[in-house]
């Protein structure tokens, strides 16, 4: 079965699955030059390169069609991603996170709410179903303290917002293969012309921001995660269909940052340099099945790089 994705969330029906949308705000330095420490280090894949984001799930539809948090009681997840070069360190890249209510996020980011107090308040929150173990509490406290100091030391502020609808597939009795499809995907600037200056009020930023001309990224993002080596059928299906274009290490944050802050960004992700080649591959005729009919339809790619189209898949397996 197939369905046409709405051109924008504003065109979608009011009862669309807002609860299946993931929204993330990525933080980095003040401009696209040397101060953009997270962007530069992640593109270079430096050992230990880190990226901080705040994520929430679902919400309510805003006037521009994009999901908004429900308010001060929204549960936000503060996440730290750390890149490791496995061949050098024998460590896998990590993603760590802890949760804060909406009314706690801004004072935490400004350093007004100490990390220890933030963790204590969340342990007392009704969402904490059972007391954490001492080991878990210590890890959460260490993570909260590290993130708070990172934000203050590097003067991080919101730079890119990603919003996408995710559909996930896996067997009910196995985690060996997990497939997710993000479609539509929005990559939005948090700073720049028409945007409110960052004043440290994260909740107000997420509630009040407007993206009246938001257009979806012109590709779906298909990701395949495996617990070990990918089974043969995964490669056969992905490569045999002729539809997805392999894009290892594709990053929504990196792409959005490079597009929206390009005048001050001296480097761009590798997939932008190879766009002409990939574009030709995307426009190649689709395989024809035994009935003589095309397996699917492709959207026109006659759109700017900043606004890639929504019917094709980028595979980041």
C-alpha positions in Angstrom: 0.0 0.0 0.0 1.1 3.6 -0.6 -0.2 7.0 0.2 0.7 10.5 -0.9 2.4 12.5 1.8 0.9 16.0 2.4 2.9 18.8 0.9 3.0 20.4 4.3 1.6 19.8 7.8 -0.8 22.7 7.3 -2.4 20.8 4.5 -2.9 17.6 6.6 -6.2 16.8 8.2 -6.8 18.1 11.7 -7.0 14.5 13.0 -3.6 13.5 11.6 -1.2 11.5 13.8 0.4 14.4 15.6 1.3 12.0 18.4 3.7 10.2 16.0 5.8 13.3 15.3 9.2 13.8 16.9 10.5 17.3 17.4 14.1 18.1 18.3 15.9 21.4 18.9 19.7 21.1 18.3 22.1 23.5 20.0 25.4 24.9 18.8 27.5 28.1 18.9 26.5 31.5 17.8 27.5 31.4 14.1 28.6 29.1 11.4 32.3 29.8 11.7 34.7 28.6 14.3 32.1 29.1 17.0 29.9 26.3 15.5 31.9 23.7 17.5 29.3 20.9 17.4 28.7 21.2 13.7 32.4 21.3 12.8 33.4 18.4 15.1 30.6 16.2 14.0 31.3 16.7 10.3 35.0 15.9 10.9 33.9 12.9 12.9 36.4 13.9 15.6 36.7 11.3 18.4 34.4 12.3 21.2 32.5 14.9 19.1 29.3 15.8 21.0 25.9 17.1 20.0 23.2 18.3 22.4 19.5 18.4 21.6 16.2 18.6 23.4 13.4 16.4 22.1 9.7 16.0 22.7 7.1 13.6 21.3 3.7 14.5 19.9 2.1 17.7 21.2 -0.6 19.9 19.6 -0.7 21.4 16.1 0.4 25.0 16.0 -1.0 27.6 13.5 1.7 26.7 11.0 0.8 23.0 11.3 3.9 22.0 13.2 3.7 20.3 16.5 4.1 22.3 19.7 4.6 21.2 23.3 1.4 21.1 25.4 2.9 23.5 27.9 4.9 23.6 31.1 4.0 20.0 31.9 5.5 18.7 28.7 8.2 16.1 29.3 11.3 17.1 27.4 14.3 14.8 26.9 17.8 16.4 27.1 20.0 14.2 25.0 23.8 14.1 24.5 25.2 12.2 21.5 28.9 11.3 21.5 30.7 10.1 18.5 33.3 7.3 18.9 35.6 5.8 16.2 35.2 2.1 16.9 38.3 1.1 15.0 40.4 3.5 17.2 38.7 3.1 20.6 36.6 -0.1 20.4 33.7 2.0 21.7 30.4 2.5 19.9 28.9 6.0 19.6 26.5 6.7 22.5 23.2 8.6 23.1 22.4 9.5 26.7 19.4 11.4 28.0 17.4 12.4 31.0 14.0 14.1 31.3 12.8 17.4 32.6 9.4 19.1 32.7 8.9 22.1 30.6 9.0 24.6 33.5 12.4 23.3 34.5 14.2 23.4 31.2 14.9 27.1 30.9 16.3 27.7 34.4 18.4 24.5 33.9 19.9 25.8 30.7 20.6 29.2 32.2 22.4 27.6 35.2 19.8 29.0 37.6 18.6 25.5 38.5 21.6 23.3 39.6 21.8 19.9 38.0 21.4 18.1 41.3 18.2 20.0 42.1 16.8 19.4 38.7 17.4 15.6 39.1 15.9 15.7 42.6 12.7 17.4 41.3 12.3 14.9 38.5 12.7 12.0 40.9 9.8 13.4 42.9 7.8 13.9 39.7 4.8 11.7 39.2 6.3 10.4 35.9 9.1 8.7 37.9 7.3 5.4 38.5 9.9 3.9 40.8 12.9 5.3 42.7 16.1 4.9 40.6 18.9 2.8 41.8 22.0 4.6 43.2 23.9 3.7 40.1 21.2 5.1 37.9 20.9 8.2 40.0 24.6 8.8 39.9 24.7 8.4 36.1 21.7 10.8 35.6 23.3 13.4 37.9 26.7 13.2 36.1 24.9 13.5 32.7 22.8 16.5 33.8 25.9 18.3 35.3 27.9 17.6 32.1 25.2 18.9 29.8 24.6 22.0 31.9 28.3 22.9 32.0 28.6 22.2 28.2 25.8 24.6 27.4 27.2 27.3 29.6 30.9 26.9 28.7 30.3 26.7 24.9 27.4 29.3 25.1 25.2 26.9 23.1 21.9 28.1 21.8 19.1 26.7 19.6 20.2 26.5 16.0 18.2 23.9 14.1 14.8 22.3 14.7 13.8 19.0 13.1 10.2 17.8 12.9 9.2 14.5 11.4 6.6 11.8 11.4 8.2 8.4 12.2 6.9 5.0 11.3 8.8 2.1 12.8 8.9 -1.6 11.8 10.4 -4.6 13.6 9.4 -8.2 14.5 7.4 -8.5 17.7 9.8 -11.1 19.2 13.2 -9.7 17.9 15.3 -6.5 17.9 17.7 -7.9 15.3 16.4 -5.6 12.6 14.7 -2.3 13.2 13.6 -0.1 10.4 12.3 3.5 10.7 10.9 5.8 8.0 10.7 9.5 8.7 8.3 11.3 6.3 7.6 14.2 6.0 10.8 15.7 7.5 11.2 19.4 8.3 14.6 21.1 8.9 14.0 24.5 10.3 16.3 27.4 11.5 16.0 28.6 15.0 18.1 31.7 14.4 18.2 34.3 11.6 15.9 36.6 9.7 12.5 36.8 11.3 13.4 34.6 14.2 13.2 35.8 17.8 16.6 36.3 19.5 17.6 33.6 22.0 16.9 34.9 25.5 17.3 31.6 27.3 13.5 30.8 27.5 13.3 27.5 25.8 9.6 26.8 26.5 8.6 30.2 25.0 10.8 29.4 22.0 9.0 26.1 21.3 5.6 27.5 21.9 5.8 30.9 20.2 8.1 30.3 17.2 6.4 30.5 13.8 7.4 28.8 10.6 4.8 30.1 8.1 6.7 29.0 5.0 7.9 25.7 6.3 8.3 23.2 3.4 9.2 19.5 3.9 12.6 18.1 3.1 12.2 16.5 -0.3 13.2 13.0 0.8 12.0 10.5 3.4 14.8 9.2 5.7 14.9 5.5 5.9 17.1 4.1 8.6 18.0 0.4 9.2 19.5 -0.6 12.6 20.7 -4.1 13.2 22.0 -5.8 16.3 24.8 -7.5 14.3 25.6 -7.8 10.6 22.6 -7.0 8.5 20.8 -10.1 7.1 21.1 -10.7 3.4 17.5 -9.8 2.8 18.0 -6.3 4.1 20.7 -5.5 1.5 18.7 -7.3 -1.2 15.5 -5.4 -0.6 17.2 -2.0 -0.3 19.6 -2.3 -3.2 17.2 -4.4 -5.4 14.3 -2.0 -5.3 16.2 0.9 -6.9 14.3 3.4 -4.8 16.5 4.3 -1.7 19.8 6.0 -2.2 22.4 4.9 0.4 23.6 7.9 2.4 25.7 6.5 5.3 25.9 8.8 8.4 23.3 11.2 7.0 22.5 13.7 9.6 19.3 15.9 9.8 21.2 18.4 12.0 24.2 18.7 9.7 22.1 19.1 6.6 19.8 21.7 8.2 22.7 23.6 9.7 24.6 23.7 6.4 21.5 24.8 4.4 20.2 27.5 6.8 23.6 28.9 7.8 25.5 28.4 4.6 26.9 32.0 4.3 29.0 31.5 7.4 29.6 27.7 7.1 33.0 26.9 5.6 32.3 23.2 5.4 29.3 21.1 4.3 28.4 17.4 4.7 29.8 15.1 2.1 26.4 14.3 0.6 26.0 17.9 -0.6 29.2 17.7 -2.6 28.0 14.5 -4.3 24.5 15.9 -4.9 24.7 16.0 -8.7 25.6 12.3 -8.9 22.9 11.3 -6.4 20.4 13.5 -8.2 21.1 11.6 -11.4 20.6 8.3 -9.6 17.3 9.5 -8.0 16.0 10.5 -11.5 16.9 7.2 -13.1 14.0 5.1 -14.4 12.4 2.9 -11.7 12.6 -0.9 -12.1 9.7 -2.5 -14.0 7.9 -5.5 -12.5 6.6 -8.5 -14.5 3.3 -6.7 -15.3 5.2 -4.0 -17.1 4.2 -1.3 -14.6 6.6 1.0 -12.7 6.9 0.0 -9.1 6.3 3.6 -8.0 6.4 7.2 -8.9 9.1 9.8 -8.2 8.5 13.3 -7.2 10.1 16.0 -9.3 13.5 17.1 -7.9 13.4 20.5 -9.6 13.7 22.2 -6.3 16.5 24.1 -4.5 19.0 22.1 -2.4 17.6 23.8 0.7 14.2 22.2 -0.1 14.8 18.6 -1.3 11.6 16.7 -2.2 9.4 14.2 -0.2 8.8 11.0 -2.1 12.2 9.4 -2.3 14.1 7.7 0.5 17.5 8.4 1.9 18.9 5.2 3.4 21.3 5.7 6.3 21.8 2.1 7.2 
